[in-house]
Amino acid sequence: MSVAILALTRRAKTLAQRLASLLEGSVVVSTEAGIVKTMQENWLNFDGFICIMATGIVVRAIARLLSNKRIDPCVVVMDELGQHAISLLSGHLGGGNELCLNVARLTGARPVITTASDVLGLVALDVWLKDQGLTSENPQDVTMLSAKLVNTGRLDIFCEVEALSLPCGFFQISSPEKADMIISSRTFFDGRTGVFRPRELVLGIGANRGVSEEEISQAVDELLMDEGLSFLSIRNLASINIKQDETAILAFAQRHGLELVFYTRDELNKVDAPSPSAAFKATGAKAVCEPAALLSAATDNLLVKKRKWKNVTLALARTRITLCGY
């Protein structure tokens, strides 16, 4: 985490220098231009801010900069005597609570954390979801479920991936109808609140040279729709290494933020794929999309065997996902 330390008074500046020498990734930023302008100029340049000054000053300085808790940097406020460290902004996703505790440990200050889940000893749901790689088509569900967890101390979960352990207050149940939260790649549950997607699908892809990104996108959409699977559950794409320069594949992966994994023909040929390729002369591989998916997912079982479009072939494998608590 990159952290800017801001101070106003002489005593505060002394504390800032001391803290910067102790906290990795931190730097003291001059406030000669004034706290408001300093914040405006540096807001997007750091993951977090430690402001050694009155809380009211900080609130007024950052009020117009606030956007969304998923992207705002965290802010910790300290008094100039170093007696208290207050997690003021982005305590969970932004790492403010963790930074606050770290600052308190380094300086001997008393940490002040007011987020309800932390006070009650419950998991921060948004952080847990992020750590487990779970996403949702409806981000507002996180707020709703977080409130229920804090208010009742309980969330009932229907889970279609392995759960090694779950956080305090989470209870795994066998009925999706009664669940507060559903963890599944299947679109069967679309329309329900609280549906979260595990990133467990590996998409093996083969393509003719010069294929368009539009054709790849259409083929992927058709495959997922036919199989009743969510696009959000795709973890990565996998193919043969001679496709490392295929523009459409690269563009599709970049557009959707998906990792690309490539294998040599020798690696692919070691895998028994059920559907041999007709393009052996061009690739030297007996098959591409199926063995690539299997290798990347570290499994022997295909979820969806090869399907072919005019210039694209696709296959799906499911990698093992294990949820855990803290």
Secondary structure, 3 states (H helix, E strand, C coil): CCEEEEECCHHHHHHHHHHHHHCCCEEECCCCCCHHHHHHHHCCCCCEEEEECCHHHHHHHHHHHCCCCCCCCEEEEECCCCCEEEEEECCCCCCHHHHHHHHHHHHCCEEECCCHHHHHCCCCHHHHHHHHCEECCCCHHHHHHHHHHHHHCCEEEEECCEECCCCCCEEECCCHHHCCEEECCEHHHCCCCCEEEECCEEEEEEECCCCCHHHHHHHHHHHHHHHCECHHHEEEEEEEHHHCCCHHHHHHHHHHCCEEEEECHHHHHCCCCCCCCCCHHHHCCCCCHHHHHHHHHCCCCEEEEEEECCCEEEEEEECCCEECCC
